[in-house]
């Protein structure tokens, strides 16, 4: 009886985990490693894999901007790719580029999101290049947390 209850508990736990994953979009770095994810709730917050909130998406004038909680404009999200201010890719969702992605480990619990600072003006969007930035995705996203 205990084994049956344990099996049911594990099945429920995995189904809840799968339901939560459907409401998130994984962001991979240039090596195909799962580094962060976008929570598809009203705030469109971006979390590092261990659950730290670092940035959020904001739709403006037909573009999707990435802002840090410190108010800094970090870049853009377009066609499943995270772009920096130099027009280079920093991260991507599976299928957006021709790179293999690695296995996604278990995520950490989400931490509480900080208050959003006043957003700085977004720069002009550069011409997008077909290359990755030297800046790793995690470092790019953490720029939105400096000075907090």
N, C-alpha and C positions, 0 to 999 in steps of 0.2 A: 504494500500500500504506500509506504514511504517513497519507494522508487517511482511509482506512478505520479504521486504528487510532485516530486522533484522534476520529473520529465515535463509535466504540465507547466510548472513554474518556469523552467528553462525555455520552453516553447513560447510562453507569453512574453518573457523577457526579450527574446530574439525578435518577436513580431513587433513589440513596442520600439525596439531599436531600429528595425527596418522602416517603421512608419516615421520615426524622427529623421532618418536619413533621407527620406523622400522630400523633406522640407528643407533640405540643405544642398548646396552645390559645392563640391570639393574643388579647391584650387591647388594645382600642382606647380612645383617650381620647374626650372629649366631641365632638371635631371629626372623629372617624372615622379618626384616624391610628393606625397600629400602633405601640405604644409599648413593650409588654412581652409576655411569654408565660409560660404555666405549663407546666413540663416534667412530663409525665405519667409520672414514675418513682415510686419508693417515697417520695421526700421531698417531692414536689409543690412544688418550688422555683419562685419567680417570678424571671425574669430580665428586665432591660431589654433593648431590642432589640440593643444592641451587645455583650451577653453578660454584663453585670454582675449577679451574684445580689443581690437586694435584700430578698426576703421569702419566706415559704412559707405553704402552707395547712395547717391542722390541723383534723381533724374531731373535734368534741366535742359530746356531748349533742344529736345531731341537727342541729347547725349546723356550717358551715365557717367557721373563723376565719382571719384573715390576721395573721400575726406577722412582725415584722422580725427580722433576725438579732441585733439588740440586745435582744430580749426584749419590745419594745413591742407591744401589741395595736394593730393599725392599723385593722381593720374586719372586714367579713364578705364572703363570696362566696356569692351566692344567685341561682339561676336565671340564671346567666351574667352577673351584674352584680356589680361591686365596690362595696360600700357603706362609707361612712365612719361615724364615731361620731355624726354628726348626722342619719343616715338618708338622706343624699343620695348619688346615684350618682357614682362617680369614674371608672369604666371599665366596659367591657362586652365580651362576645364577639359575633361577628357573628350577627345574628338575634335577639339578646336584647332589643333596643330598635329602634324605627323610625327608625334613622339609617343613612345610607349610609356604607360604609367605603371607605377609600382603598386603593390598591395597596400590598401589603406588600413593602418592599425586602428585600434579602438581609440575613440576620442575621449578627451578629458571632459569633466563637467564644466559647463559654461559658468564663467564668473560674472559678477554684476557689471553692467556697462556704466562707464563714467558719464557725467554730463557732457553734452556736446558744447564745445567752445564756439564762439562766433566764427563763421567760416570766412576764410580769406578768399579773395577774388581768384578765380581759376585763370590760368594763363591761356593763351591761344593754343589750340590743339595742334601739335606738330604733324608733319607728314609721317605716317606710320611706316616703319621699316620692317623688313622680313628678317629680323634677327633678335636674339635675346640680349638683354642687358647683362653686364657683369655683376650688377647688384642682385643678391639673392632675394627671393620673394619675402622671406621672413624679415630681413633687414628693411626692405621697402615698406612693408606694412608697419613695422615698429617705429618708423619715422613719424607716424601719426600719434605716437604716445609720448614723444620727447617733451620735456618741460611740464608734464602733468604730475 
